[in-house]
């Protein structure tokens, strides 16, 4: 399974960076051709489930996720959210860490292990590079928009 990570440092307080990254419906605004449906009532916490439906028509697929770790940042302690991917097509996990950065900024680390069922391992490198670009751009958009 391809595993990738990237880091961003942004001029936002910890709680605001966390809010922007864990507002699941907003991810649809940042990921092309994607809709998000939250399946459980608010607030978000361990057990929250949601579906990202990506694609068009018969080429669409569901990325079903569940929050398994929910530790928002407090004071100057980092926050951590872990998502388990439980769909028929997309498997793996993602972690979003929001920690204090230099000069009162926030440091965001996104880690993800991603597997697409039925995709041959030969495509792992392409999948890893593509996912890093797509998710990196999405995180940039989420952190820029209020």
C-alpha positions as CSV (number, residue, x, y, z in Angstrom):
1,X,0.0,0.0,0.0
2,X,1.4,3.4,-0.8
3,X,2.0,5.6,2.2
4,X,2.6,9.3,1.9
5,X,2.8,12.4,4.1
6,X,3.3,16.1,3.8
7,X,3.6,19.0,6.1
8,X,2.2,22.6,6.0
9,X,2.9,25.5,8.3
10,X,0.2,28.1,8.3
11,X,-0.5,31.4,10.0
12,X,-3.5,30.1,11.9
13,X,-4.1,29.3,15.6
14,X,-4.3,25.5,16.4
15,X,-8.0,25.4,16.9
16,X,-8.8,27.2,13.6
17,X,-6.5,25.0,11.6
18,X,-8.1,22.0,13.3
19,X,-11.6,23.3,12.6
20,X,-10.9,23.9,8.9
21,X,-9.4,20.4,8.4
22,X,-12.0,18.4,10.3
23,X,-15.1,20.1,8.8
24,X,-15.8,17.1,6.6
25,X,-18.4,18.7,4.3
26,X,-15.9,21.4,3.4
27,X,-13.6,18.8,1.9
28,X,-16.0,18.6,-1.1
29,X,-15.2,22.2,-1.9
30,X,-11.5,21.3,-2.0
31,X,-11.5,18.0,-3.8
32,X,-12.7,18.0,-7.4
33,X,-15.8,15.9,-8.4
34,X,-16.4,14.9,-4.8
35,X,-19.4,15.1,-2.5
36,X,-19.4,14.4,1.3
37,X,-22.2,12.9,3.3
38,X,-21.8,12.7,7.1
39,X,-23.7,9.6,8.3
40,X,-23.7,10.3,12.0
41,X,-25.0,13.3,14.0
42,X,-22.7,16.0,15.2
43,X,-20.4,16.7,17.0
44,X,-17.5,14.9,15.4
45,X,-15.8,12.4,17.6
46,X,-14.7,8.7,17.7
47,X,-17.3,6.8,15.7
48,X,-18.3,9.6,13.3
49,X,-18.7,8.2,9.9
50,X,-18.9,9.9,6.5
51,X,-18.6,9.1,2.8
52,X,-16.7,10.9,0.1
53,X,-18.3,10.1,-3.3
54,X,-15.8,10.9,-6.0
55,X,-16.2,10.7,-9.8
56,X,-18.9,11.1,-12.4
57,X,-21.8,8.7,-13.2
58,X,-20.8,5.1,-13.4
59,X,-17.1,6.0,-12.8
60,X,-17.9,7.3,-9.2
61,X,-16.9,5.4,-6.1
62,X,-17.4,5.8,-2.4
63,X,-14.6,6.4,0.1
64,X,-16.2,5.4,3.4
65,X,-14.4,6.7,6.5
66,X,-14.8,6.4,10.3
67,X,-13.1,8.5,12.9
68,X,-11.1,6.2,15.2
69,X,-9.0,8.8,17.1
70,X,-10.3,12.2,18.0
71,X,-8.0,14.3,20.1
72,X,-8.5,18.1,19.3
73,X,-5.6,20.4,20.2
74,X,-5.7,21.9,23.7
75,X,-3.5,24.6,25.0
76,X,-0.3,23.9,23.2
77,X,-0.8,20.2,22.8
78,X,-1.1,18.8,19.3
79,X,-4.4,17.5,18.0
80,X,-4.7,14.2,16.2
81,X,-7.5,12.7,14.1
82,X,-7.3,9.2,12.6
83,X,-9.6,8.1,9.9
84,X,-10.0,4.4,8.8
85,X,-11.1,3.9,5.2
86,X,-13.7,1.2,5.1
87,X,-15.1,1.3,1.6
88,X,-15.3,-1.4,-1.1
89,X,-12.8,0.4,-3.3
90,X,-10.6,2.6,-1.1
91,X,-8.9,1.2,1.9
92,X,-6.3,2.3,4.4
93,X,-6.1,5.2,6.9
94,X,-5.4,8.9,7.2
95,X,-4.1,10.9,10.1
96,X,-4.3,14.7,10.5
97,X,-2.0,16.2,13.1
98,X,-2.2,19.9,14.1
99,X,0.7,21.0,16.3
100,X,2.2,24.3,17.4
101,X,4.6,25.7,14.8
102,X,7.1,28.5,14.8
103,X,6.0,32.0,15.6
104,X,2.5,31.1,16.8
105,X,1.7,29.3,13.6
106,X,0.3,25.8,13.2
107,X,2.1,22.9,11.7
108,X,-0.1,20.4,9.9
109,X,1.1,16.9,9.2
110,X,-1.1,14.7,6.9
111,X,-0.2,11.0,6.8
112,X,-2.0,8.5,4.7
113,X,-1.9,4.9,3.7
114,X,-4.0,4.4,0.6
115,X,-5.0,1.2,-1.3
116,X,-7.3,1.0,-4.2
117,X,-8.8,-2.5,-4.3
118,X,-8.2,-4.2,-7.6
119,X,-5.4,-1.8,-8.5
120,X,-2.1,-3.7,-9.3
121,X,0.9,-3.0,-7.0
122,X,2.6,-1.8,-10.2
123,X,0.6,1.4,-9.9
124,X,1.5,2.1,-6.3
125,X,4.1,4.7,-7.3
126,X,1.7,6.6,-9.6
127,X,-1.1,6.4,-6.9
128,X,1.2,7.7,-4.2
129,X,2.4,10.7,-6.3
130,X,-1.1,11.5,-7.5
131,X,-2.6,11.3,-4.0
132,X,0.1,13.5,-2.6
133,X,-0.6,16.2,-5.1
134,X,-4.4,15.9,-4.9
135,X,-4.5,15.8,-1.1
136,X,-1.8,18.4,-0.7
137,X,-3.8,20.9,-2.9
138,X,-7.0,20.1,-1.0
139,X,-5.3,20.8,2.4
140,X,-3.9,24.0,1.0
141,X,-7.5,25.1,0.0
142,X,-9.0,24.1,3.3
143,X,-6.4,26.0,5.2
144,X,-6.8,29.1,3.1
145,X,-10.6,29.3,3.3
146,X,-12.5,30.3,6.4
